[in-house]
């Protein structure tokens, strides 16, 4: 905690805020322990704190006075710091985009499994009808065989849905996990019912946020959506993406020394 407070005071008031001898502790923005990302206007470590994508605390000094000094000097001299920041942000966005692609693939696979299960449900219903008809005709042995086959298909369907929900659970925020109770999954085009009933009107169609990779539902409340779009994870990646676009426009080529 003391280190965090010291870092905040250093950032706001400068390294030499206590009047120490400049010859001993005076810092230059080019010193190795100065955060070059911060000098360029954005240290990604600050953006993702306490999120599932937390990359840890920055171990370098953030100094607003040194950033002001750098911004002035940067007008006439290129140090290559922006290029370093661009590379780091590209790594973060590349990692995020890979997570988004994996989440989208898993969601597509889950929806495909649900469609397949829908066909199984129709087959089970047909078998029950056949068994009932055979029973009415007095063909009890044949009816029992059909019922046994229907039960076997039913167990396979239950196992498939269980596997489906287990695959999606790690990808969902806690407030959406209840919607994946295995036996309450709708067998349709990616529609997931609430735990109450398959006839519930609170159907959830999931999609992946293309900025941060979180799962959203088209039936999320305005408050839930506002919490997501204003949340630290989404805002962090949105800021990173916008800064990366800015850098690519301003610094299309790596600096030459």
Secondary structure as GFF3:
##gff-version 3
##sequence-region A 1 257
A	DSSP	alpha_helix	2	13	.	.	.	ID=ss1
A	DSSP	alpha_helix	22	25	.	.	.	ID=ss2
A	DSSP	alpha_helix	36	39	.	.	.	ID=ss3
A	DSSP	three_ten_helix	44	46	.	.	.	ID=ss4
A	DSSP	alpha_helix	64	73	.	.	.	ID=ss5
A	DSSP	alpha_helix	81	136	.	.	.	ID=ss6
A	DSSP	alpha_helix	140	169	.	.	.	ID=ss7
A	DSSP	alpha_helix	174	177	.	.	.	ID=ss8
A	DSSP	three_ten_helix	178	180	.	.	.	ID=ss9
A	DSSP	three_ten_helix	182	184	.	.	.	ID=ss10
A	DSSP	beta_strand	191	192	.	.	.	ID=ss11
A	DSSP	beta_strand	204	208	.	.	.	ID=ss12
A	DSSP	beta_strand	215	217	.	.	.	ID=ss13
A	DSSP	alpha_helix	222	229	.	.	.	ID=ss14
A	DSSP	alpha_helix	232	250	.	.	.	ID=ss15
###
